[in-house]
Amino acid sequence: MAEFHFLNTVQPKQVTSLNLPPNHSCNLVAKRKIEVRPNDMPILQPDGVLVKVISTDKQANICAFLRICGSDLHNYLAGGVGGRPVQYPIVMGHESSGEVIAVGELIKSHKIGDRVAIEPGLPCRRCINCKEGKVNICLDMRYCGAPGSVGSLSRYFALPADMAPHIPDHVTWDEAGCIQPLAVGVQIGKRVDLRPHKTLAIFGCGPIGLITAAVAHAYSARKIIAFDNNLKRVEFAKKYKSPLTGKPIIDHVFHIKDLPTESLQPKQQQQQQQQQNGSLANKLGENGSGGGGIGDGEINDHEIETLGDKKWEQAKKIAAEFVEIAGLTAEEGVDRVVEATGAEDCMLLGIAIAKQGGNYLAVGLGHIQTNCFPTLAVTNKEINVMGITRYTASCFPSALDMLSRGVVDIKQLITRTFPLSQATDAFEAVAAGGDMKVVVKNQEGFDN
């Protein structure tokens, strides 16, 4: 049904009269193989706008950017993300902003020269999910850079005008390209139910993890703790400062390693000992403070200890240490958990560190379809486990508002820039893990 957005197949004269240069685009043609080459110019529709993406106007000193996202990196390295394989070739990219250079004949909301962001998700607006307001899980979604769709890592991009929100003049182009990940951060806040004075644990100190922390800080979270296995990202997260206070946003940033897989001790002996001493690790586990018992029909098979059980016991022990250091012992964990890595060990730690009745949100995407998950603890601690897909309709306006008011600062996350002609170098830089957010300037590296 999304095809209804692209009914016209002939380029209108307001575009052909511009005599635009070739639409060079970043084409992923195989795993870890990119070709920057001219693609077809997108067709401007009557209800749409044509955007000069990531433009640099030396006379007006206008500079916009596109940022490489984690899902783009998954596609580049592994040929897919979240169980969705890439269909080669594919134009990559979905975090973009730019300047309107042509408008459809039905458009009155935009004009040539407007600064706009590009909403990468185009729902069909006709399926049952769209009708229920769940446009992020549209049954016929067109999403930039996703299989079956065209990304925005190109010199020009066309889209419906209502999907190209205006950027306030005082919001810099650096910030404008980060509106999409900030919108995801807003949706994370909505899904996990961030509220003032709540405590939050974030697993993963990449861009989405840090943006989530920034949103939580703007929402007046009482305490934020974060975890990562990359020392560079841990150090970066410790220095990520609030535009409101000038102090670090995250209260405690922990460096974590893979969970050990050996048994701590015979499980029956261990449980008896923990129940006797009322340890914090036991309270964070499947029993909770109330000492949850065996449910109806459950078999008491303590002699069976799977690999997942061994890792879970280790997760409880390690989580208890983090809780104590963060000063959350009396609360027995945090109110909200955002798991932004997709790693099984972080899932186990996330459930362990969530307090009873807390919310756990799965954000991170990995390459495998299944993971070991502590379902008994989820039940006995009554943890609300949720997933998330991208963002909903109100998130872009909220993200723009937060940027406009200066309550979040995402300029700190940008660490390196490349011209579009060096797209391969840009992706390799992200893959190396030394940069937080890499920027591609789509109009640079060409003769015209």
C-alpha positions as CSV (number, residue, x, y, z in Angstrom):
1,M,0.0,0.0,0.0
2,A,3.0,2.3,0.5
3,E,3.1,2.5,-3.3
4,F,0.3,5.0,-3.2
5,H,2.9,7.5,-2.1
6,F,4.7,7.2,-5.4
7,L,2.0,7.3,-8.1
8,N,3.8,9.7,-10.5
9,T,6.5,8.2,-12.6
10,V,7.5,11.3,-14.6
11,Q,9.7,14.0,-13.2
12,P,7.9,17.4,-13.0
13,K,9.4,20.4,-14.8
14,Q,10.3,22.2,-11.5
15,V,12.9,19.5,-11.1
16,T,14.1,18.9,-14.6
17,S,14.6,22.7,-15.0
18,L,17.2,22.6,-12.2
19,N,19.7,20.7,-14.3
20,L,20.9,18.9,-11.2
21,P,24.2,17.0,-11.1
22,P,24.1,13.1,-10.9
23,N,22.5,11.7,-7.8
24,H,25.5,10.0,-6.3
25,S,24.5,7.5,-3.6
26,C,26.1,5.0,-1.2
27,N,25.2,1.6,-2.6
28,L,25.9,-1.5,-0.5
29,V,26.5,-4.2,-3.1
30,A,27.8,-7.0,-0.8
31,K,29.0,-7.4,2.8
32,R,31.6,-4.7,3.5
33,K,31.5,-3.5,-0.1
34,I,30.2,-0.1,-1.0
35,E,30.0,1.6,-4.4
36,V,29.4,5.4,-4.6
37,R,27.8,5.8,-8.0
38,P,24.9,7.8,-9.6
39,N,21.4,6.5,-9.0
40,D,18.1,7.6,-10.5
41,M,16.9,11.0,-9.4
42,P,13.9,10.5,-7.1
43,I,10.6,11.5,-8.6
44,L,9.0,14.6,-6.9
45,Q,5.3,13.8,-6.1
46,P,2.5,16.5,-6.1
47,D,2.4,16.3,-2.2
48,G,6.1,16.1,-1.7
49,V,9.4,18.0,-1.5
50,L,12.8,17.3,-3.1
51,V,15.7,17.8,-0.6
52,K,19.3,18.4,-1.3
53,V,20.6,16.1,1.4
54,I,23.5,17.0,3.6
55,S,24.3,20.0,1.6
56,T,27.2,22.5,1.8
57,D,26.5,26.0,0.5
58,K,29.8,27.9,0.8
59,Q,28.2,31.3,0.1
60,A,25.5,30.9,2.7
61,N,27.7,28.8,5.0
62,I,25.1,26.1,5.2
63,C,26.3,22.6,6.1
64,A,24.1,19.6,6.8
65,F,25.0,16.1,7.6
66,L,24.0,12.4,7.6
67,R,25.1,10.2,10.4
68,I,25.9,6.5,10.3
69,C,23.6,4.5,12.6
70,G,24.2,1.1,14.2
71,S,21.7,-0.6,12.0
72,D,23.5,0.8,8.9
73,L,26.7,-0.8,10.4
74,H,24.9,-4.1,10.9
75,N,23.9,-4.1,7.3
76,Y,27.4,-3.2,6.2
77,L,29.2,-5.9,8.3
78,A,26.7,-8.7,8.5
79,G,24.3,-8.2,5.6
80,G,21.2,-7.5,7.7
81,V,19.9,-6.6,11.2
82,G,17.2,-7.9,13.5
83,G,16.5,-10.9,11.2
84,R,16.0,-8.8,8.1
85,P,18.6,-9.6,5.4
86,V,19.7,-7.0,3.0
87,Q,18.6,-7.3,-0.7
88,Y,21.6,-6.1,-2.7
89,P,22.2,-3.5,-3.9
90,I,20.7,-1.1,-1.4
91,V,21.1,2.6,-0.8
92,M,22.0,3.1,2.8
93,G,21.3,5.8,5.4
94,H,18.4,7.1,7.4
95,E,19.6,10.0,9.6
96,S,19.5,13.0,7.4
97,S,18.6,16.7,7.0
98,G,19.0,19.2,4.2
99,E,17.5,22.0,2.1
100,V,14.3,22.0,0.0
101,I,15.1,22.6,-3.6
102,A,11.7,21.8,-5.2
103,V,8.1,21.4,-4.0
104,G,5.1,19.6,-5.5
105,E,2.3,21.6,-6.9
106,L,-0.1,20.8,-4.0
107,I,2.3,21.9,-1.3
108,K,1.8,25.1,0.6
109,S,3.6,24.2,3.8
110,H,7.1,24.3,2.4
111,K,9.1,26.5,0.1
112,I,12.5,26.4,-1.7
113,G,15.3,27.0,0.8
114,D,13.6,25.6,3.8
115,R,15.8,23.7,6.2
116,V,14.2,20.3,7.0
117,A,14.8,17.0,8.6
118,I,14.0,13.7,6.8
119,E,11.7,11.4,8.6
120,P,13.0,8.0,7.3
121,G,9.9,6.0,8.1
122,L,7.0,6.3,5.6
123,P,3.9,4.3,6.7
124,C,1.2,3.3,4.3
125,R,-1.4,5.0,6.6
126,R,-4.0,2.4,5.4
127,C,-3.2,-0.9,7.3
128,I,-4.8,-1.9,10.6
129,N,-1.7,-0.9,12.6
130,C,-1.6,2.6,11.0
131,K,-5.4,3.0,11.6
132,E,-4.7,2.2,15.3
133,G,-2.0,4.9,15.5
134,K,0.9,2.3,15.5
135,V,2.6,3.7,12.4
136,N,6.0,2.5,13.6
137,I,4.8,-1.1,13.0
138,C,3.0,-0.4,9.7
139,L,2.5,-3.6,7.8
140,D,3.8,-2.0,4.6
141,M,6.5,0.4,5.9
142,R,9.0,2.1,3.7
143,Y,12.0,2.8,5.8
144,C,15.2,4.5,4.5
145,G,18.0,2.0,4.2
146,A,15.8,-1.0,5.0
147,P,15.3,-4.0,2.6
148,G,13.0,-3.0,-0.2
149,S,13.4,0.8,0.4
150,V,15.8,3.5,-0.7
151,G,18.1,5.1,1.9
152,S,19.0,8.8,2.2
153,L,22.7,8.5,1.9
154,S,22.6,10.2,-1.4
155,R,22.8,13.7,-2.8
156,Y,19.0,14.1,-3.3
157,F,16.0,12.6,-1.6
158,A,12.2,13.0,-2.3
159,L,9.5,12.5,0.3
160,P,6.0,13.6,1.3
161,A,6.2,17.2,2.7
162,D,4.6,16.2,6.0
163,M,7.5,13.9,6.6
164,A,10.0,16.7,6.2
165,P,9.6,18.8,9.4
166,H,11.1,22.2,9.5
167,I,14.2,22.8,11.5
168,P,14.3,26.0,13.7
169,D,16.9,28.5,12.5
170,H,18.9,28.4,15.8
171,V,19.2,24.6,15.6
172,T,22.6,23.8,14.0
173,W,23.0,21.4,11.1
174,D,25.1,19.3,13.4
175,E,22.1,18.8,15.6
176,A,19.6,18.5,12.7
177,G,21.0,15.3,11.4
178,C,20.6,13.8,14.9
179,I,16.8,14.4,15.1
180,Q,16.0,10.8,14.0
181,P,18.1,9.1,16.8
182,L,16.8,11.6,19.3
183,A,13.2,10.7,18.2
184,V,14.1,7.1,18.9
185,G,15.3,8.2,22.3
186,V,11.9,9.9,22.9
187,Q,10.1,6.7,21.9
188,I,12.3,4.7,24.3
189,G,11.2,7.1,27.1
190,K,7.6,6.6,26.2
191,R,7.8,2.8,26.0
192,V,9.8,2.3,29.2
193,D,7.6,5.0,30.9
194,L,10.3,7.4,32.0
195,R,9.1,9.7,34.7
196,P,10.6,12.3,37.0
197,H,12.5,11.0,40.0
198,K,12.7,7.4,38.7
199,T,16.0,5.5,38.5
200,L,17.3,4.1,35.2
201,A,19.9,1.6,34.0
202,I,21.2,1.7,30.4
203,F,23.1,-1.2,28.9
204,G,25.2,0.1,26.0
205,C,27.0,3.5,25.9
206,G,26.7,3.9,22.1
207,P,24.8,6.8,20.6
208,I,21.3,5.4,21.4
209,G,22.3,4.6,25.0
210,L,23.7,8.1,25.5
211,I,20.8,9.8,23.8
212,T,18.5,7.8,26.1
213,A,20.4,9.1,29.0
214,A,20.1,12.6,27.7
215,V,16.3,12.2,27.3
216,A,16.0,10.7,30.8
217,H,18.0,13.6,32.3
218,A,15.7,16.1,30.5
219,Y,12.8,14.2,32.0
220,S,14.3,14.7,35.5
221,A,15.4,11.1,36.2
222,R,16.7,10.8,39.8
223,K,19.7,8.6,39.0
224,I,21.1,7.1,35.8
225,I,23.6,4.3,35.6
226,A,25.1,2.8,32.5
227,F,27.2,-0.2,31.3
228,D,29.5,-1.0,28.4
229,N,32.2,-3.5,27.6
230,N,34.2,-1.0,25.5
231,L,36.5,1.1,27.7
232,K,36.6,4.0,25.2
233,R,32.8,4.3,25.3
234,V,32.8,4.0,29.1
235,E,35.2,6.9,29.3
236,F,33.2,8.9,26.7
237,A,30.0,8.3,28.7
238,K,31.6,9.6,31.9
239,K,32.3,12.9,30.2
240,Y,28.9,13.4,28.5
241,K,27.7,16.6,30.1
242,S,24.3,18.1,30.6
243,P,23.5,21.4,28.9
244,L,21.3,22.2,31.9
245,T,23.8,21.7,34.7
246,G,27.2,21.4,33.0
247,K,27.8,18.2,35.0
248,P,27.9,14.6,33.7
249,I,24.5,13.2,32.8
250,I,25.2,9.7,34.0
251,D,25.8,9.2,37.7
252,H,27.8,5.9,37.4
253,V,29.3,4.3,34.3
254,F,30.5,0.7,34.7
255,H,32.9,-1.3,32.6
256,I,31.5,-4.9,32.3
257,K,32.9,-8.1,30.9
258,D,31.4,-11.3,29.7
259,L,29.6,-13.2,32.4
260,P,31.5,-16.2,33.8
261,T,30.0,-19.6,32.9
262,E,31.2,-21.7,35.8
263,S,28.9,-22.6,38.6
264,L,29.3,-20.5,41.8
265,Q,28.6,-23.6,43.9
266,P,26.1,-26.5,44.0
267,K,22.8,-24.7,43.4
268,Q,20.8,-26.3,46.2
269,Q,23.5,-25.4,48.7
270,Q,23.8,-21.9,47.2
271,Q,20.1,-21.2,47.5
272,Q,19.9,-22.4,51.0
273,Q,22.8,-20.2,52.0
274,Q,21.3,-17.1,50.2
275,Q,17.9,-17.6,51.8
276,Q,19.6,-17.8,55.2
277,N,21.7,-14.7,54.9
278,G,19.1,-12.6,52.9
279,S,21.7,-11.5,50.4
280,L,21.1,-8.7,47.9
281,A,21.9,-11.1,45.0
282,N,19.1,-13.3,46.2
283,K,16.7,-10.4,46.4
284,L,17.6,-9.3,42.9
285,G,17.0,-12.8,41.6
286,E,14.0,-15.0,40.9
287,N,12.8,-15.1,44.5
288,G,12.6,-11.3,45.2
289,S,12.4,-9.8,48.6
290,G,9.2,-11.8,49.3
291,G,10.9,-15.1,48.7
292,G,8.7,-16.2,45.8
293,G,8.0,-19.9,46.1
294,I,7.3,-22.7,43.7
295,G,4.3,-22.1,41.5
296,D,1.5,-24.6,40.8
297,G,2.7,-27.5,38.8
298,E,6.4,-26.6,39.0
299,I,8.9,-29.3,39.5
300,N,11.5,-28.9,42.1
301,D,14.5,-29.9,40.0
302,H,17.3,-28.0,41.7
303,E,19.9,-30.6,40.7
304,I,19.6,-29.5,37.0
305,E,21.7,-26.5,36.2
306,T,21.9,-25.3,32.6
307,L,24.5,-23.0,31.2
308,G,21.9,-20.2,31.3
309,D,21.3,-21.0,35.0
310,K,25.1,-20.6,35.7
311,K,25.2,-17.3,33.9
312,W,22.1,-16.1,35.7
313,E,23.6,-16.8,39.1
314,Q,26.7,-14.9,38.1
315,A,24.5,-12.0,36.8
316,K,22.7,-11.7,40.1
317,K,26.0,-11.6,42.0
318,I,27.5,-9.0,39.7
319,A,24.3,-6.9,39.6
320,A,24.3,-6.8,43.4
321,E,27.8,-5.3,43.4
322,F,26.7,-2.6,40.9
323,V,23.5,-1.8,42.9
324,E,25.6,-1.4,46.1
325,I,28.1,0.9,44.4
326,A,25.3,3.0,42.9
327,G,23.7,3.5,46.3
328,L,20.5,1.6,45.3
329,T,20.7,-1.2,47.9
330,A,17.7,-0.1,49.9
331,E,15.6,0.0,46.6
332,E,16.9,-3.4,45.5
333,G,17.6,-2.2,41.9
334,V,16.3,0.4,39.4
335,D,12.9,1.4,38.2
336,R,13.6,1.2,34.5
337,V,16.1,-0.8,32.4
338,V,16.9,0.0,28.8
339,E,18.9,-2.8,27.1
340,A,20.5,-1.2,24.1
341,T,23.1,-3.9,23.1
342,G,21.3,-7.0,22.0
343,A,23.8,-9.1,24.0
344,E,22.6,-12.0,26.1
345,D,24.8,-11.1,29.1
346,C,23.3,-7.6,29.3
347,M,19.8,-9.1,29.1
348,L,20.6,-11.2,32.2
349,L,22.1,-8.3,34.0
350,G,19.2,-6.1,33.1
351,I,16.6,-8.4,34.6
352,A,18.8,-8.9,37.7
353,I,19.2,-5.1,38.3
354,A,15.5,-4.3,37.7
355,K,13.6,-3.9,40.9
356,Q,10.4,-5.7,41.6
357,G,7.6,-4.3,39.4
358,G,10.1,-2.5,37.2
359,N,10.1,-2.0,33.4
360,Y,12.6,-3.6,31.1
361,L,12.8,-2.4,27.4
362,A,14.7,-4.5,24.8
363,V,16.2,-2.0,22.3
364,G,19.4,-3.5,21.0
365,L,19.4,-5.7,17.9
366,G,21.8,-8.6,17.3
367,H,22.5,-11.2,14.6
368,I,21.0,-14.2,16.4
369,Q,17.3,-14.8,16.8
370,T,17.1,-16.3,20.3
371,N,18.8,-15.8,23.7
372,C,18.8,-17.3,27.2
373,F,16.4,-15.2,29.3
374,P,15.5,-15.5,33.0
375,T,11.7,-16.0,32.7
376,L,11.3,-17.2,36.3
377,A,12.7,-14.0,37.6
378,V,10.5,-12.0,35.2
379,T,7.4,-13.7,36.6
380,N,8.3,-13.6,40.3
381,K,9.6,-10.0,40.2
382,E,6.6,-9.1,38.1
383,I,8.8,-7.2,35.6
384,N,7.2,-5.6,32.5
385,V,9.3,-6.7,29.5
386,M,8.7,-4.8,26.3
387,G,10.2,-4.3,22.9
388,I,10.4,-1.3,20.6
389,T,10.5,-0.5,16.9
390,R,11.8,2.9,15.8
391,Y,9.5,5.8,16.8
392,T,5.9,6.9,16.7
393,A,4.3,10.0,15.1
394,S,4.8,12.4,18.0
395,C,8.5,11.6,18.5
396,F,9.9,13.8,15.8
397,P,8.1,17.0,17.0
398,S,9.2,16.2,20.6
399,A,12.8,15.7,19.5
400,L,12.7,19.0,17.6
401,D,11.2,20.7,20.6
402,M,13.9,19.4,22.9
403,L,16.7,20.5,20.6
404,S,15.0,23.9,20.2
405,R,14.8,24.5,23.9
406,G,18.4,23.3,24.5
407,V,17.5,20.6,27.1
408,V,19.6,18.0,25.3
409,D,23.0,18.3,23.6
410,I,23.9,15.8,20.9
411,K,26.7,17.8,19.3
412,Q,29.1,16.1,21.8
413,L,28.4,12.8,20.2
414,I,29.8,13.7,16.7
415,T,33.5,12.7,16.6
416,R,34.4,12.5,12.9
417,T,33.3,13.5,9.4
418,F,33.8,12.2,5.8
419,P,32.7,13.2,2.4
420,L,30.2,10.9,0.6
421,S,32.9,9.9,-1.9
422,Q,34.7,8.3,1.1
423,A,31.7,6.4,2.4
424,T,33.7,3.1,2.7
425,D,36.2,4.9,5.0
426,A,33.3,6.3,7.1
427,F,31.8,2.8,7.7
428,E,35.2,1.3,8.4
429,A,35.8,4.0,11.0
430,V,32.5,3.1,12.7
431,A,33.4,-0.6,12.5
432,A,36.7,0.1,14.2
433,G,34.9,1.2,17.3
434,G,36.9,4.3,18.1
435,D,34.3,6.9,17.2
436,M,31.0,7.6,18.7
437,K,29.1,9.2,15.8
438,V,30.5,9.5,12.3
439,V,29.1,12.1,9.9
440,V,28.9,11.9,6.1
441,K,28.7,15.1,4.1
442,N,26.6,14.1,1.1
443,Q,27.5,17.0,-1.2
444,E,31.3,16.7,-0.8
445,G,33.8,14.8,-2.8
446,F,32.4,15.6,-6.3
447,D,33.2,18.0,-9.0
448,N,29.7,19.5,-9.2
